[in-house]
Amino acid sequence: MLKQRIQDDMKTAMKAGEKNKLGVIRLMLAAIKQREIDERIELDDTQVLAVLDKMVKQRRDSISQYDGAGRTDLADVERFEVGVIQGYLPAGLSDTEIAALIDAAVVESGATAMSDMGKVMGVLRPQIQGRADMGAVSALVKQRLGS
């Protein structure tokens, strides 16, 4: 399980004295634990990926704000955190792979109009979570259903 891998990496980082990486791993485990407590469930790999994906998105937003404010020191910290978190996410999908998954989801859901977007996203989300920016995928689905 992904959660166990993160916990094992925390121990490794502790032993190696990698304080920065250890801090990021602890943040990840805290976010996972918080969601488990809030929902009173044990997260599976898909749900852990969703938590990590959300963390990456938050940090990317922070990076753009820090860069806009000229705070490159804080932006660099966020970039480091994104790099560590992305190490636990599956490899990203290419534009071609995303387009193929969208086409397959449209066919599978029987979508014909923009009102069917929820159905298409429901099929796509488990396949794409953590492997592509869901906002960009959503825009591509809108474009596909709009044409």
Secondary structure, DSSP 8 states (H G I E B T S, - for coil): -HHHHHHHHHHHHHHHT-HHHHHHHHHHHHHHHHHHHHHTS---HHHHHHHHHHHHHHHHHHHHHHHHTT-HHHHHHHHHHHHHHHTTS-----HHHHHHHHHHHHHHHT--SGGGHHHHHHHHHHHHTTTS-HHHHHHHHHHHHH-
